[in-house]
Each structure stands twice: as structure tokens, then as C-alpha cells.
Amino acid sequence: MSAPRPSERPAFWARQAHGCALLAALALMLCTLSCGLLGLWQGVAEAIEPYWTLQLYGLLTHSKEGIEVAVGPGSTITLYREPRPYVGTIAALQKGLVWRVEGRALVEGGYGFGAPIIEVQGQTYTSRTATIEFDPYAEAYRLRKVFSMDAIDTPARLLGRKYRPVEPIGEVVVDYIVRPDGAIDVEVDFSGLATSWDRAYIMNEQGARQFTAYHDDSGLALQMAEIGSWQATTAGQACFVAEETRVQFCVLPGPGGALLYGRERHWQWNWHGVYSLSRAGVGIALDGPREGYHYRLQLEALPESAR
């Protein structure tokens, strides 16, 4: 193709500019349409099962319905009536004790300390609603949370809820007896469940970004990716360490409880969108049915010389 003659050049460049303007307008229209469809899709997703809405609500508001108790210098535990903090896939589910060090919550996407999960005939029940109580006149601080087991864990399906509200199968009452040395005795009462159950898990989780090391009294010591997902251990005490914050928590099971340890930190996705999974902890598996269970948590600050 020959180059345009001088007399044709203004018209040639005008046609080129006109074509570029049309392409830019088309690209802008497609971008606007895509953003609109994405926004509409996300709006539908949040209406069905809110994640980001709850997380934003948690960031912008402060709960007046929580009980906070000191467990050491600069270290506290908080028990909320609401499912705070609203993070990740379990944003709408109730948590146990949330650990804070120097005002910073360490739980991330974990269940906290002492949160129950119940299995009945292959169906997993969790809790969306709860009440809390506090007895300041006891010899040690006694905090109580009554978990209504009113949600089931379902497979992720298009336009479906991961944790679907259902008629409650009853209540699990958890008492946390907080002692001055950082020890917390946890007493779990299953007598409020209205159905015979097969298995229970008492979750003790904080965040995987903070808690990067695991060790137990069998001599096993693991770091980060070495820890892996949930695995059974016969150890009599299992601990997770936050090396940057210089704290650790240990779980000491009572008779009849089997320990599981795990750490998960990665991105996940489903039809709802992309979200981060970040939790590390020790679960206690219990065969049912049984009336109750008791175990101990130990929260500790690590010496600076151990760096």
C-alpha cells in the first residue's frame, strides 16, 4: 500500500483518529458493562451470604457486647456475643475467645479458643447466634458462652449458602475460667443438645500469619508449610508459636479427647468470589454422645532472649 499523498494526509489522519475514538468508546463501554455485571453479581452474592459486607461492618463498628479480661502484660482475651471478628468464610459464625496482644487481634480467620462443632449423621452443625455471661465474683474470672447450633456446613453450590441457617439442634454451653497465670480451664456442656450426636470438635484457632511454628511434647517441631493441614497427634500437649509477637498457646486435652493440629494459609474461591483462609490451631475430637468435657489452655509470653 502506497503512502497517502500530501493532499490526502489530513483526511487520512482524521479517519485514523475517528477509528481510535470508536475503539476507545467501545472498550470503555465494555469495561463499564463488565464492572456493572461484576457489581451486580457481587451484590447478589452478598445478599445470599454476606462476607465482605460483614467484614466492612466489623472494621467500621465497635462491639459493646463483649467481655475482655487481661491474661498477662499487654495481653487480653475477649468473648463476643456477636460473631466478631467478621473474617473469611466463617465471617458469620460464632467464635470462641479472641486473643489480643498490645491491642492487636491474633485470630484472623480462626475460630478462636473453645468453639464447638457438632456432627450428627454426617451433617456438620456450627453456630450463628449465641449469648454470653460473666461472673466477676468468682475466685477466677468465669466467662460463659451459650452457642446455639443453628447452621449447617454445606457444599459450595452456585447461588447457595456455605453455612445455611437451620432449626437449632440445641445448645452447647462453654465456660472459660481465666486464671491469673494465663491458664484457662475450658468446660464444655453438651447436655443442651436435643439430639444424639456422633462427634464433636472443640476448635482452638488463631491466625496463620501470626502463628507460624508448632511443637508438642512428643518432640515434634514444625515450621510454616511443614505443619500442613489437619493431622492427628497422640501428644499430651500441643502448642503454636507466634515468633514475631513472642507468644504461644498450648492445648492440654482432658481424658477422652484426641488432638488434631493444622495450619492453613492460602487463597480460596467459589462462586461467591475469592477470599483468604488464614488459621492455625489445635482441635480436640470427641466421640459422642457425652454430657461434658474439660481441658486446659495455656497462654504465654515468650522471653526476648529466645529470638
N, C-alpha and C positions, 0 to 999 in steps of 0.2 A: 504494500500500500504506500503510495507516494504522500509526502508531507503536504499539508494544506498550503496553498499559495497565500502570499501576504494579505490579499483582499479577503480571504476566507477565514483567516485566523480568529478574528473577534467572534464570529458566529460559531466556529469550532469550539472555542473555549467556553462559550456560553452554554453550548449543548452539554459539554463535559460537566460544568458546574451544576446544571439543571439535573443531570443524571445522578451526581453525587448527593445533591439535596434530596432527591427522591429516595435514594438508598438509605440516607441518614434518617429520614422521616419514617421509612418502613422499619428500620432497626429500632427506633425509639418506640414505635407503636407496638412492636413485638415484645420489647422489654417491658413496657408498661402493662401489656396484657399478661405476660408471664408473671410479673410481680403481683398483679391483681389476683390471678388464679392461685398463686402460691399463698397470698394473704388470705384468700377465701378458704383454701384448703386448711391452712393453719387455724383459722377461726373455727371451722367445723371440728377439727381435732381437739382444740381446747374446750369447745362446748361439750364434747363427748367425755373427755377425760383430761382435765387441766394439769399441765406440768409447768410450763413457763409462766402462766398466769399466777400460779401459787408461789413460784419462786420469786417473782417480782413483788407479790404481796408480802412475802416474808422479808424481803430486803427493805421495803418501804414502811413497814409497821413494826411495832414492838409489843410483844405479848405482855399483858398484865395478869395473865393467868398461869404463871409459872412459879415454881418453888426452887430457890437457889441456896445451896449450902456449901460452905468452904470445906475443902478436904486437904488443905495444905497452903503454904505461902503462894499467893497468886494463882491458886488452883481451886476451881469450883465445879460442882455438878448441878445441873438444872433438870427439873422434871416439869414438862409442859402438859397442859390439858389438851392443847391443840397438837396437830402432827408436825410441829416445828422440829428442825428446820426443813423447809419445803425444798428438797433437792432430789433430782434424778427421777428414776422410775417409781420410787416409793414416796414421792413428794406428799401424797395424800394419806399415807399410812402412819399410824401412831408409832412413836419412838419410845425407847426407854430413857435412861439417864444420858444427858448430853454433857460431855466433859469440856470444860474451858480452862485454858492456861493463859494467864495475862490477858484475859478478856476475849481470847480467840477460840471459837468453837472448833473442836478437832473432829467432829463426827462426819462431815462431808456427806456422802451418800449412804452412810451406815445406819443401822437400826438403833444405835445407842446401846447402853448396857441394860440387859434384863427385859427384852421384848419377846413375847411369846408368839409362836406359830404352831397351829394345830392341824394335824392330818386326820381326816375321817373318810374311810373307804376310798382312798386315792385322791380325795379333794383337799386342797390346802386352804386353810382359813387364816386370815390375818385381821387386823383391827383398823377401823377408820375413826371410831369415836371412843372416848374414854373420859373418866373423871379422876381427879387427884385429891389427896388429903395429906395433912401434915400434922404430926403430934409434937409440938415443941416442948412438951413437959416430960417426955420420956427420958430415960437415962442417956440414951443416944438418940440422935435425930432419926425419926421414923417417917419416911415418905411412903405413900401408897398410891398406886395407880391401878384403876379397875379398867381393864381392856375388854371392850365389847367385841366379840369375834364375829364381825358383821361384814366381811368381804372375802371373796374367793379369788384365788390366783388362777387366771385363765390363759390359754394360749393367745398370743397376739394375732388377731384376725383383722382384716380390713374393716374399718369403722366400728371395731369392737373395743371394749374396755379391758385393760390388762387386769385391773383389780376391781371386780364388779361388786357393788353393794348387794347384800342378801339379807334375809331374815337372820338375826343373830342365833348362833347355836349355844349361846350362853356367855359367861364372863370368866376371865382369868384375872385373879387379884394378885398383884405383885407388891410386896413390901420391901423397901430398901432401908436397911438400918445402917446409918452412916456413923462411923466411929472416928475419933479424933486423929488416929494414926493413918488414916487413908483407907482402912479396911471397910468394906461394905458387905454386910450379910444380906443375901437376897433370898426371900421366902416366897415361893410361888404356890398359890392355892388354885387347884383345878376343880374344886367341888362345885363351882358355879356353872360348869358346863352341863347342858341339858341333854347331851347325847354321849354315847360311848365312843371314845376316840382311840385311834390306833397308835399315834406317835406325836410327840411334841418336840419342838426345838426352842430353846431359850437362847436368843441371839445376843452376843456381846461384841458389837462392832463400833469402830471409829473409822476415820478416813484413811485411804491408802496412800494419799500424798504425804501425810504425816508419818504414818506407821509403816516403816519400810523393812523392819527386821523382826524375826521370830526366833524364839528359843523356848525349850521346855526342859523339865527335869530328867528327861531321858538322855540329855546331852546333844540333842538335835539343835542346830543353829543354822538359820537360812536368811538370805538377803533378797529382797525385792522379787524379781521374777522367779527365783529359786523356790519361793513359797508356793506359788501356784494356786489353783482353785481348791475347793473344799476337800480335805483329806482327813481320815480318822487317825487318832493317836491314842495310845494307851498310857500316855504320860499322866502324872498326878497333878501337874501344874503346867499351864501353857501361857506364854507371855508374848506381847507385841511391844516393840520399842519405837518411839519417835526420836530418832537420833538428833534431828535439828532442834527440837523443842526440849530434849533431855528429860523425857518422861517415859514411863512404861505402865502398862496394865497387865495383870496376871489373873487368870481364872483358875480357881481351885474347886473342882466338882465335888458334890456330895455323893454318897453311895447310890449306885444305880444309874448314874449319868455317864454317857460316852462323849468324849471330846472330839470336836472337829475344828480344824483350823484352815484359814484360807485368806488370800489377798487377791483382789480383783481391781485393776485399774486400766480401763480401755474404753473406746467409743463403741456404742451400740446403736442400732437403728431398727425401726419398724415403720409401719405406715404412718405413724404419728410424727416421725422426724428422727433426728439424730440427737443423742444425749450421752453424757459421760457417766460411766459406772466407776465409783471410787469408794471401796470399802475394804477393811481388813479386820479380822477378829476371830473369836473363838465361840463356836456354838456348842450347846450341850443337847444331845439327843436323848430322849426319854421314851421308853415303851409305855403304852397306856393300857387301860386307864389306871390312874393313881390319884390319890387325894391331894398330895403336895410334894414339894421338893425344896431343898435348901442347898445353897452353895455360897462361895465367898469370892468377892473381887478384891484385889489389892492395887491401889493406885499409888504410884511412887514417882518422886523426882529423882533423877539420876545425878550423881556428882559430876561437876565440871571436869574433874581430873580424868574422867572416863572417855573424854573426847579422843 
